[in-house]
Amino acid sequence: MARDFPEHNVYTTPVFFSSDWLNEYWNTIEVDDYRFVYMGPKGSWTPFHADVFRSYSWSANICGRKKWLLYPPGQEEFLKDTHGNLAYDVTAADLRDKHLFPHSDKACQPLEIIQEAGEIIFVPSGWHHQVYNLEDTISINHNWLNGCNIDIMWQFLQNELSAVQREIEEWRTSMDSWHQHCQTIMKSCSGIDYGEFASFLKIIAENRIAFLSACSSANTDYPRHLSETLAALGPHHAAFDLQRVVHILECLICSDDFKRLDLSTLNLQPESLLQKIRETIHSTRGQHLP
């Protein structure tokens, strides 16, 4: 609704959550985003999970009440069954069966929160959670990533690819395109592959390079939705974002799995992009930015 009817200005993202690379990228490529309205009747619930790409999430209750059970990162390892599958319901009696869940007794007690109408909850990266609607409930929810947790997303993608590679290891020597098949399977499971991750970093970097260039030249010819967000956070935040992109892009370039990709299909020259970012950061340091 916010995208299709911008003139209504139905809501504004809280400033603390506005550095949002994830939805900025999906807006730029004009594909659906990671912003949702959730509606659920009393008694409905969401099974145990962590959010997409190990992103942050925030959830604002418009009406109704929710109960959240949250576990810090690492605790989910104790809540897997003998096959390595994550528990569907952390309150189920099955978890006390040592034959099914051999390590469940090592898990800490969850953090339990009751969220009232008008309250917003922030869920950090990698925190697994299970949520109950205690009343008929409507909430607005965002998943988002930025320079502070992009390294967690990169680690998640590496783990996802490694898991796929282990599953189809037996066909490695008999398939010429085994590595590409791994990327395809990874994308079908997690929603992104290494190629799209590189494109994601490229768009985030180019938007900030353009913004900093506009700041230095007092040029106001810049996309309005990005201009407002980046202007609110300021040029120093944009420079910080670029430094984080450099770090992750350098890690990506060093990855053997990334080196096996056909970069000609990605419209991306990583070394050139790195050089452009470094030049922008260097010139920014020499300027008195507003």
NULOMAR-497857 format. One record per residue (C-alpha): x, y, z. Coordinates in Angstrom, 2 decimals. Layout:
residues N
+---------+---------+---------+
|    east |   north |      up |
+---------+---------+---------+
|       X |       Y |       Z |
...
+---------+---------+---------+
***
This chain:
residues 290
+---------+---------+---------+
|    east |   north |      up |
+---------+---------+---------+
|    0.00 |    0.00 |    0.00 |
|    2.80 |    2.42 |    0.89 |
|    4.47 |    1.74 |   -2.46 |
|    1.33 |    1.87 |   -4.63 |
|   -0.25 |    4.90 |   -2.92 |
|    2.65 |    7.09 |   -1.76 |
|    0.46 |   10.21 |   -1.70 |
|   -1.33 |    8.83 |    1.38 |
|    1.92 |    8.80 |    3.43 |
|    0.42 |    5.99 |    5.54 |
|    3.45 |    5.57 |    7.80 |
|    7.12 |    6.44 |    8.22 |
|    9.81 |    3.98 |    9.23 |
|   11.20 |    4.83 |   12.70 |
|   14.55 |    6.57 |   12.29 |
|   16.35 |    3.87 |   14.33 |
|   15.37 |    1.32 |   11.66 |
|   15.77 |    3.54 |    8.59 |
|   19.21 |    2.35 |    7.45 |
|   17.55 |   -0.44 |    5.49 |
|   19.72 |   -1.93 |    2.73 |
|   17.41 |   -4.89 |    2.18 |
|   14.30 |   -3.00 |    1.14 |
|   16.35 |   -0.29 |   -0.59 |
|   17.76 |   -2.98 |   -2.88 |
|   14.42 |   -4.61 |   -3.63 |
|   12.86 |   -1.18 |   -4.26 |
|   15.65 |   -0.34 |   -6.71 |
|   15.16 |   -3.50 |   -8.78 |
|   11.38 |   -3.07 |   -8.48 |
|   10.72 |   -6.50 |   -7.02 |
|    8.58 |   -7.21 |   -3.97 |
|   10.10 |   -6.26 |   -0.62 |
|   10.45 |   -7.49 |    2.95 |
|    7.77 |   -5.27 |    4.51 |
|    4.57 |   -6.91 |    5.65 |
|    1.27 |   -6.48 |    7.40 |
|    0.51 |   -9.52 |    9.55 |
|   -3.05 |  -10.26 |   10.66 |
|   -3.89 |  -13.19 |   12.91 |
|   -6.80 |  -14.22 |   15.10 |
|   -6.45 |  -15.03 |   18.77 |
|   -4.66 |  -18.37 |   19.21 |
|   -2.70 |  -18.28 |   15.93 |
|    1.08 |  -18.50 |   16.15 |
|    4.35 |  -18.54 |   14.22 |
|    6.63 |  -21.61 |   14.57 |
|   10.21 |  -21.39 |   15.84 |
|   12.48 |  -19.65 |   13.30 |
|   15.08 |  -16.95 |   12.64 |
|   14.43 |  -14.20 |   10.11 |
|   15.34 |  -14.19 |    6.42 |
|   19.10 |  -13.85 |    5.69 |
|   19.54 |  -13.51 |    9.48 |
|   18.28 |   -9.96 |    9.13 |
|   17.07 |   -7.68 |   11.88 |
|   13.33 |   -7.31 |   12.21 |
|   10.97 |   -4.90 |   13.87 |
|    7.30 |   -5.49 |   14.53 |
|    4.80 |   -2.80 |   15.48 |
|    1.47 |   -3.83 |   16.95 |
|   -1.39 |   -1.77 |   15.53 |
|   -3.90 |   -3.64 |   17.67 |
|   -3.94 |   -6.78 |   19.78 |
|   -1.30 |   -8.45 |   21.97 |
|    1.51 |  -10.93 |   21.22 |
|    3.69 |  -13.20 |   23.30 |
|    7.26 |  -13.64 |   22.07 |
|    9.67 |  -16.42 |   23.04 |
|   13.22 |  -15.46 |   21.99 |
|   16.51 |  -17.38 |   22.13 |
|   19.92 |  -15.70 |   21.62 |
|   22.15 |  -16.91 |   18.76 |
|   23.64 |  -20.35 |   19.30 |
|   20.84 |  -21.69 |   21.47 |
|   19.04 |  -23.06 |   18.40 |
|   21.77 |  -25.74 |   18.13 |
|   20.40 |  -27.33 |   21.31 |
|   16.88 |  -27.26 |   19.89 |
|   17.51 |  -29.51 |   16.90 |
|   16.42 |  -33.13 |   16.64 |
|   18.67 |  -36.11 |   15.91 |
|   18.47 |  -35.34 |   12.16 |
|   19.57 |  -31.73 |   12.65 |
|   16.11 |  -30.26 |   12.06 |
|   15.05 |  -27.23 |   14.08 |
|   12.18 |  -27.72 |   16.53 |
|    8.82 |  -26.64 |   15.14 |
|    7.40 |  -25.79 |   18.56 |
|    9.78 |  -25.10 |   21.46 |
|    6.95 |  -25.63 |   23.96 |
|    6.11 |  -29.16 |   22.72 |
|    6.51 |  -32.11 |   25.07 |
|    8.67 |  -33.85 |   22.42 |
|   11.58 |  -31.60 |   23.34 |
|   11.92 |  -33.46 |   26.65 |
|   12.47 |  -36.74 |   24.79 |
|   16.24 |  -37.30 |   24.79 |
|   15.93 |  -39.76 |   21.90 |
|   14.37 |  -37.06 |   19.68 |
|   16.12 |  -33.92 |   21.01 |
|   19.33 |  -35.12 |   22.69 |
|   20.62 |  -31.65 |   23.65 |
|   17.44 |  -29.76 |   24.54 |
|   18.26 |  -29.77 |   28.26 |
|   21.30 |  -27.56 |   27.49 |
|   19.15 |  -24.76 |   26.05 |
|   18.55 |  -21.70 |   28.19 |
|   15.09 |  -20.51 |   29.08 |
|   13.68 |  -18.20 |   26.42 |
|   13.26 |  -14.48 |   26.88 |
|    9.49 |  -14.01 |   27.14 |
|    7.93 |  -10.71 |   26.15 |
|    4.31 |   -9.58 |   26.04 |
|    3.90 |   -6.96 |   23.32 |
|    0.95 |   -4.59 |   23.72 |
|   -0.87 |   -2.54 |   21.10 |
|    1.18 |    0.50 |   20.11 |
|    4.49 |   -1.11 |   21.04 |
|    7.37 |   -2.00 |   18.69 |
|    9.73 |   -4.92 |   19.28 |
|   13.21 |   -5.15 |   17.77 |
|   14.61 |   -8.63 |   17.06 |
|   18.40 |   -8.70 |   16.56 |
|   20.10 |  -10.79 |   13.87 |
|   20.11 |  -14.52 |   14.48 |
|   17.69 |  -14.53 |   17.41 |
|   15.31 |  -17.46 |   16.91 |
|   11.78 |  -16.83 |   18.08 |
|    8.24 |  -18.16 |   18.31 |
|    5.26 |  -15.79 |   18.46 |
|    1.67 |  -16.16 |   19.67 |
|   -1.30 |  -13.88 |   19.05 |
|   -2.97 |  -13.54 |   22.46 |
|   -5.77 |  -11.52 |   20.86 |
|   -6.87 |  -10.74 |   17.30 |
|   -3.79 |   -8.86 |   16.17 |
|   -2.60 |   -6.65 |   13.30 |
|    1.05 |   -5.62 |   13.04 |
|    3.44 |   -3.94 |   10.62 |
|    6.75 |   -5.80 |   10.20 |
|   10.03 |   -5.12 |    8.44 |
|   13.06 |   -7.30 |    7.88 |
|   16.15 |   -5.25 |    7.21 |
|   19.92 |   -5.32 |    6.88 |
|   22.56 |   -2.62 |    7.02 |
|   26.25 |   -2.05 |    7.62 |
|   26.02 |   -3.30 |   11.20 |
|   24.82 |   -6.83 |   10.39 |
|   25.84 |   -7.39 |    6.75 |
|   28.70 |   -9.60 |    7.99 |
|   26.12 |  -11.86 |    9.67 |
|   24.25 |  -12.16 |    6.36 |
|   27.52 |  -13.04 |    4.59 |
|   28.27 |  -15.76 |    7.16 |
|   24.71 |  -17.09 |    6.77 |
|   25.13 |  -17.32 |    2.97 |
|   28.41 |  -19.19 |    3.35 |
|   26.76 |  -21.65 |    5.73 |
|   23.82 |  -22.11 |    3.36 |
|   26.08 |  -22.85 |    0.40 |
|   28.20 |  -25.26 |    2.45 |
|   25.06 |  -27.13 |    3.51 |
|   23.96 |  -27.51 |   -0.13 |
|   27.43 |  -28.64 |   -1.18 |
|   27.44 |  -31.32 |    1.50 |
|   24.03 |  -32.59 |    0.39 |
|   25.05 |  -33.14 |   -3.24 |
|   28.75 |  -33.83 |   -2.74 |
|   28.46 |  -37.29 |   -4.34 |
|   27.73 |  -35.71 |   -7.76 |
|   30.60 |  -33.23 |   -7.64 |
|   32.89 |  -35.10 |  -10.02 |
|   30.16 |  -36.23 |  -12.42 |
|   28.57 |  -32.79 |  -13.08 |
|   30.37 |  -30.15 |  -15.11 |
|   28.16 |  -27.41 |  -13.66 |
|   28.10 |  -28.73 |  -10.08 |
|   29.08 |  -25.39 |   -8.55 |
|   26.38 |  -23.52 |  -10.47 |
|   23.80 |  -26.13 |   -9.44 |
|   24.79 |  -25.50 |   -5.82 |
|   24.15 |  -21.79 |   -6.30 |
|   20.76 |  -22.51 |   -7.91 |
|   19.68 |  -24.82 |   -5.10 |
|   20.92 |  -22.31 |   -2.53 |
|   18.83 |  -19.55 |   -4.07 |
|   15.72 |  -21.74 |   -4.18 |
|   16.15 |  -22.50 |   -0.46 |
|   17.29 |  -19.17 |    0.95 |
|   16.12 |  -16.63 |   -1.66 |
|   19.53 |  -15.37 |   -2.82 |
|   22.81 |  -16.65 |   -4.26 |
|   26.33 |  -15.23 |   -4.40 |
|   25.69 |  -13.46 |   -7.70 |
|   22.66 |  -11.59 |   -6.42 |
|   24.45 |  -10.81 |   -3.17 |
|   27.17 |   -9.12 |   -5.21 |
|   24.53 |   -7.14 |   -7.13 |
|   22.94 |   -6.18 |   -3.80 |
|   26.25 |   -4.76 |   -2.54 |
|   26.78 |   -2.94 |   -5.86 |
|   23.45 |   -1.10 |   -5.69 |
|   23.92 |   -0.12 |   -2.05 |
|   27.39 |    1.21 |   -2.86 |
|   26.30 |    3.10 |   -5.98 |
|   23.44 |    4.80 |   -4.14 |
|   25.82 |    6.09 |   -1.47 |
|   28.44 |    7.15 |   -3.96 |
|   25.77 |    9.18 |   -5.78 |
|   24.52 |   10.64 |   -2.50 |
|   27.99 |   11.74 |   -1.36 |
|   28.67 |   13.19 |   -4.79 |
|   25.42 |   15.17 |   -4.53 |
|   26.42 |   16.40 |   -1.06 |
|   29.78 |   17.68 |   -2.27 |
|   28.30 |   19.47 |   -5.29 |
|   25.04 |   20.66 |   -3.68 |
|   23.22 |   18.73 |   -6.40 |
|   19.59 |   18.04 |   -5.49 |
|   18.88 |   15.82 |   -8.50 |
|   18.58 |   12.59 |   -6.56 |
|   15.80 |   10.01 |   -6.07 |
|   13.44 |   11.45 |   -3.45 |
|   12.90 |    8.31 |   -1.35 |
|   16.65 |    7.71 |   -1.08 |
|   17.45 |   11.38 |   -0.62 |
|   15.21 |   11.64 |    2.45 |
|   16.56 |    8.49 |    4.11 |
|   20.24 |    9.14 |    3.43 |
|   19.93 |   12.84 |    4.24 |
|   18.34 |   12.00 |    7.60 |
|   21.23 |    9.68 |    8.45 |
|   23.86 |   12.03 |    7.02 |
|   26.96 |   11.76 |    4.82 |
|   29.12 |   10.25 |    7.55 |
|   26.68 |    7.35 |    7.84 |
|   26.84 |    6.92 |    4.05 |
|   30.65 |    6.82 |    4.26 |
|   30.40 |    4.20 |    7.03 |
|   28.10 |    2.13 |    4.80 |
|   30.68 |    2.25 |    2.01 |
|   33.41 |    1.07 |    4.35 |
|   31.24 |   -1.91 |    5.32 |
|   30.56 |   -2.72 |    1.65 |
|   34.31 |   -2.66 |    0.99 |
|   34.93 |   -5.14 |    3.80 |
|   32.27 |   -7.62 |    2.65 |
|   33.10 |   -7.22 |   -1.03 |
|   36.75 |   -8.01 |   -0.29 |
|   35.63 |  -11.17 |    1.55 |
|   33.38 |  -12.13 |   -1.35 |
|   36.13 |  -11.66 |   -3.93 |
|   38.43 |  -13.94 |   -1.93 |
|   35.82 |  -16.71 |   -1.87 |
|   36.66 |  -19.65 |   -4.14 |
|   32.95 |  -20.21 |   -4.77 |
|   32.55 |  -16.62 |   -5.96 |
|   35.60 |  -16.91 |   -8.22 |
|   33.89 |  -19.78 |  -10.04 |
|   30.94 |  -17.58 |  -11.08 |
|   30.64 |  -16.10 |  -14.56 |
|   30.87 |  -12.42 |  -13.68 |
|   29.97 |  -11.39 |  -17.23 |
|   26.37 |  -12.37 |  -16.45 |
|   26.28 |  -10.15 |  -13.37 |
|   27.12 |   -6.76 |  -14.91 |
|   29.66 |   -6.42 |  -12.11 |
|   33.39 |   -5.81 |  -12.02 |
|   34.22 |   -6.16 |   -8.31 |
|   37.72 |   -4.69 |   -8.46 |
|   36.48 |   -1.62 |  -10.36 |
|   33.67 |   -1.13 |   -7.86 |
|   36.10 |   -1.42 |   -4.95 |
|   38.35 |    1.20 |   -6.50 |
|   35.41 |    3.55 |   -7.05 |
|   34.27 |    3.14 |   -3.45 |
|   37.76 |    3.75 |   -2.07 |
|   38.10 |    6.91 |   -4.16 |
|   34.76 |    8.16 |   -2.85 |
|   35.70 |    7.45 |    0.77 |
|   39.07 |    9.16 |    0.30 |
|   37.53 |   12.26 |   -1.27 |
|   34.86 |   12.39 |    1.44 |
|   37.51 |   12.49 |    4.16 |
|   39.03 |   15.55 |    2.52 |
|   35.76 |   17.48 |    2.39 |
|   33.86 |   19.48 |    4.98 |
|   30.54 |   17.69 |    4.66 |
|   27.35 |   19.29 |    6.00 |
+---------+---------+---------+
***
